[in-house]
């Protein structure tokens, strides 16, 4: 994963992604899914790692649509 360090709202607008919250599958805590990430041909957000550890982080990805001519 690459963490571009971009503002989450700007990332959301640039890639047409929604900032969201979700419940941890381990403890049920409501977590924000708002850390911009890039993975191979995908972009998205992931949640912060909390007490449950990295096993329970939430990742939301969508494919990057290539631009013609590049």
Steps between C-alpha positions, in 0.01 A plus 500: 500500500610854428383783724504820294447728801225686318210675671215244528238743365715585196566127442128432522420762237788405270404130490124528554517310830288550810651557841330259735489330836456131571494268797807297589434128450698429819358734763211680330657844551399758240813596302558759229617368164692810389868429434574534124676197349622371163543130431610381156208596270272609785442813709299538816494554873590296805421540867747575774632199689351496850508262797399196290815529287564505125302179444180702547576814301236580241606562139276633221649490149384574148680437172685787337359569157786556254495822298527452125834599354703422813 
